[in-house]
């Protein structure tokens, strides 16, 4: 489950990172749900555990996710025959 919240940065007395806020909200929700009886006490560690950061894809994954549009000739490099050969005496 994913929950998205918008919180003004001015609401905190000391600056916090988004990861710190997410961890604190997860812990508070776990304690609240256990107190209400919605969640078994054994499940608190699973709920309050920090999530692993999402793995960033590779460059190849990014390129493959792009739409297949345009003509191949639009993206080809012009033919380069190099510099002319200079003959010295």
N, C-alpha and C positions, 0 to 999 in steps of 0.2 A: 504494500500500500504506500502511496506517495501522497504527502500533504504539503501544500505550498502555502506559505504565509508571507505577508509583507509587513515588516516592522520598521518604523522610523529609527534611524540610527541615534537620534537625539533622545530616544526613550531610555537608553542605558546611561548610567552614571560613568561607567568606564567602557571604552571601546571594546567590542567583541567581534571576532571573525564569524562569518556565516557558519563555519564548522562548529565553533564553540556553541553558538545558539542552537544549532540542530542537535548537538549532543545533550545540552541541558533540557531542551524541549522533550526529547526522547525519554530521558530519565524521569522527568516530571510526569509525563503521560503514563509511564509504566507504574510509578508509585500510585498515581491517582486511580488507575484501573484496578490495581491490586486492592487498594483500600475499598473500592466499590464492590469488589468481588467479581468483576468482569473477567479477570485474568488470574490464573493460578500463580501462586508465589514462585513456583519453580520456573515459570516462563519469564520472570522479570529480567534475568540476565540476557535472554535472547532479545527481548524488546529494547533494553537499554544499551545494548552493545552498539558501538560505533559502526557505521556502515563503511564498507571499503570504498575507496574512491573509484569512480567508473574508469575502466581502462580506456585509454585513448586509442583510437584505431590507427592503423598504419597509413602512410601516404597512399599506398595502393588501395586500401579500403575507401579512402576519400575519393580517389579518382574514379573508382568503379561505381561509386554512389552518384556521380554526376550524370546529368541527362546526356544521352547520345544524340547530340544535335550538331548541325554544321557539316560542311564538306571537309573531307580529309585534306584537300588541297589548300584550304584556308589555314591549316596549321603546319604545313610542310615548310621546311627551310628552303630558301632558294639555293640552287646549285652553285657551289663555290669551286671553281677550278684552280684556286690558289693563285699565287703570284707568278708573273711570267718569268721564265728562266732567263737570267742575264749572263751573257758570255763575255768573259774577259779575255784580252789579248795575251 
